[in-house]
Amino acid sequence: MTNLLELYVKLGGLVLVGFILGRKLPVTVPTRLGQFLFWVGVPISIVSFLRQSSLSGQIWIAPAIAYLAILLGAFLAWVGIKAQAYFKNTVPQPPTQASLILAAMLGNTGYLGFPITLAMVGKEYFAWALFYDLLGSFPGTYGLGVFLAARFGGGVQNHWQTARAILINPALWGFGFGLLFRQVTIPTVAEFWLEKFAWSGVALSLVLIGMRLALLKSWRSLPQVGMSLGIKMLLVPLILGSMLPLFGITGPIAKVIVLQMAMPPAFATLVIAEAFNLDRDLAVTALAAGAIVLLLTLPIWLWLF
């Protein structure tokens, strides 16, 4: 309980700082900070934390479970939409359907999942969170996520731009370099400052979340969002989390996987919604409500797993 309380203070404090700054500073500041973290902060943090992580033989299961979570979330959201059409005789417009499905399947496993995993489980098992995010969530977002957005939305899919966005992602390059760099011995002072920079990147990621939340102003779609959040943050981690022992995953590793599955909707859902003319208000509401719901669901997963 002390660790959880400490986590809430640290996470909540940094997000609150970002929220206040987001209201005071020009809108270009979070954009610049996001670019810095995307190109520099996150890749270097990945390199640093990979040096201190344990890579077990089963670690490739992590992205496989991420794909299962994405597909299960999308399927349950589709079933929910069909049930609503059957029982209430109302069918959301295709752009709204797409936003509902995206919010149920794509989680914030990077900017939010990384610091929570580090705080609650530690650096030793951080590689599992990395594999889940970079080899599971990220391709799922810009693969299946973009495909669904193009199918339901008014945007036109450019396959080359999608492939390019995946290939030039600095986090993936940092991940590959970090795997090679694990065996390289560097001076103690360099190791010290590398780790300090990595933790600074984690803190700035949380500040950035607060800044972006400060710019979200719509809550009109809250009743519709409830279904997606229930699927994303409760049903999927409960169903797949209970099946992890079948894959031989227990203890701290299981906790890492469940925490990643239980993260609120990703900011990528808003990016995709804007790019493909989906329901922007619903995407915005899902982000804001999901961040609040996480405060309530996090103790559940820490207790269960």
N, C-alpha and C positions, 0 to 999 in steps of 0.2 A: 504493500500500500504506500509505503514511503517513496519507493521508486516511481510509482505511478503519479503520486502527488508532485514529486520533483519534476517529472516529465511534463505534467500539465503547466507547472509554473514556467518552465523553460520554453516549451513550445508556445503556450499561450502568451507569454511575455514578448517573445520575438515576433509572433504574428500580430500582436497588438501594436508593437512599435511600427511594424510595416503598415498596419491599417491607419495609424495616425499620420505617418509620413505620406501615405498615399493620398490622404485628404489635403495635405499641406503643399506637397511638392508638385511640380508640373507633371503632366501625364507622360512626358517623355522619359522621366526618371525610371519608372518600373520597366519600360521598354529597354532602356540602356542596361539596367541591372540584369534583366533577363538575358540579353545578348552576351554580357560578360560571363554569366554563369554557364550559359549554353556552350560558349566557345572555350572558356578558360577554367572557371571555377569547378564545375561538375567533373570534367575529364581529369583534372589534377586530383580532386578528392577521390575519384575511383582508383587512380594509380596508387595513392597513399594507402587507402583502406584495404586494397587487394594484397598489399605487402604484409598485412597483419591478419589476413583471413585464412581459414583452413579450407582447402579444396578436397573434399572427400570424393570417393568414386561414384557416389550416387547423385552428384550435384546436377547432372544433366536432366534429372527428373524435374527440377524447378521450372524451366521453361515449358516442359510438357504439361505440368499442372496449370501454368498460366494460360496456356491455350485452352485447356479444359474449362477453366473458370470463365474465360471470355465467351466460349461457345455456349456454356450452360446459362450464363447471364443473358445472352442474346436470345436463346431459345425460350427461357422463362418469360422474358419481356414480350416476345411474340405471342406466347400463350396468353399472357395477361391482356394484351390488346385484343385478341380474338374473343376472350371471355367477356371483356367490356362490351364488345360489339354484340355478343349474343344476349347478355343479361340486361344491358342498359340500352341496347339498340342505338348506340352512338359509336361512330368510327372516327378516330382522330384523322386529320389530314396527313398525307404521306410525310411531309417534313416533320410534323410532330411525332409521328410513329418512329421515324429515324432517330430523333433526339432522345426519345424514351428508351430505345434499344441501346444507343450509344452510352447513355448514362448508366444503364444496367450492366454493361459489359466491360467498360474501360475504367481502370482505377488509377489514382495518383500514386503509383508505386515508386516514383522517383523523388520528386521534391518533398513529398510528405512521408512516403514509405521508408526512404533511407534513414532520415533522422530518428524516426520512431523505432525502427529495427536496431539501430546503433544504441539507442538509449535503453531499450528494454531487454535486448538479447546480447548485445556486445559485438565487438569487432571480429571475434573469432568466426562467427557464422554469417558475417556480412556478405560474403561471396554468394550465398544462397539468394539474398535479396537482389544482388546485382544480376545474377543469371535469370532470375524471375522477371526482372524489369527489362533488361537490355535484349535478351534473347526470346522473351515471351511477350510482355506487355507492349513493348515498342513496335515490333513487327505486326502484332495483332492490331494495334491502333492504326498504323499507316497502311496496313494491308486490308484486313476485313473491315475495319472502321471506315476507311475511305471508300471501299467498294460499296458498302451499304449506303453511305452518304450520297454517292453518285447515283445509286439505284433509286433512292427515294427523293433526293433533292433536285434543285433546279440547276446545279452546277454541272460543268462538263469535266469529266476526269481526264487529266493528262498523265498517262502512265509513266512517261519519262520523268516528269516533275516529282511524282510519288517515289519512284525508284531513286532519284537523285537525293531526295530528302532523307531517305534511309541510309544511303551509301556515304553521304558526307557528314552524318551525325557524329560530332566530336566525342560524344559519350561512348559510342561503339569503338572508335579509334583508341580512346583512352583505356577502354576495357581490354582491347587486344594488346596494347603496349604494356598495360599493367600486369598482364599475365606473363609477358616476357621479362619484365623488369623485376619480378618477384625475387629472382635468384641473384640479382646484381647487388653487391655490397657497396653501400655508400657511407660517407662519414657520418658519425653520430649527430653532429650539428645539422647536417643537411636533412637527415631523417627527422630530427626534431622540428625544423621549420616546415618540412613537407607536411607533417601531421598537423601542425598549427594552421597552415593554409587550408588543409582539407576540412578541419572543423569550422574554420571561418566560412568556407563555402556552404557548409550545412546550415550555419546560422543565417547567412544571407538568403538561402533558399526559403527559409521560413519567413524572413522579412518580406521577400518578394510575394509570397502567398498572401500576406496581410495587405500589401499594396494593391494586389489585384482584387482582393475581396472588397477593398474600399471603393473600387470603381464599379462594383456590381450593385445595381439599384432596383432590380425587378424581383418581386416575390409573387407575381400574379399566378404562376403555374404550380404553386405549392401542392394543391390536391393531386394533380397528375404525377408530380415528381415522387410522391410517396411510394408508388408502386416500384419505380426504378431503384430507389434507395433501399427499399426492403429486400429486393432481389440482390442488389450489388453488395450490400453491407451486412445482410443477415442470412438469407437463404443459401447463396453460393458458398460462403466460407463455412457455414454449418454443414452442408451436404458434403462438400469435398474435404473439409477438415476432418470429418468423422471417418473418411475413407483413407486418410494418409497412412495409418498403420498397415494397410494392405500393400503399400509401396515400400514398407520398411522404414517409414519416416516417423520418428517420435521425438520427444524431448524438445530441446531448444530449436532444432531444425524445423520441427512441425510448427512451432510458435512463429518462426520467421515466415513460413509459407502462409499460415492463416492470417497473420497481420497484413501481408501483402494483398491477399485476396479480399480483406475487409476494408481496404482503403476507400475513401469516397471517390466520386467521379473525377476523372482527370481533367485538367485544364484543356487538354487536347480536344475534349468534346465541344468546347466553345469555339476553338480554332476551326475545327471541322464544320461546325454549324454555320459559322460566318462564311467559310469558303464555299459551301454548297447550298446556301440559302435554306437551311433547316430552321427549326423553331429555336430562335436565339434566346427568347425569354425563358423557355424551359431549361435550356442548357445553363443559363446564368443562375436560375433558381436552384438547380441540382447542385451546382458547385457550392453555393453559399449554405444551403441546407445540409449538404453532406458533411461539410466541415464541422457543423454544430452536432450532428448526429454522431460523429466519430467520438466526441467526448463521452457519449453515453454507451457506445458499443465497445470501446477499447477495453474497459475493465472486464467485460463478459468474455472476450477472447483470451485475455491473460489468465482469467480464472479457469476457463474450460480446458485450455491447452498449456 
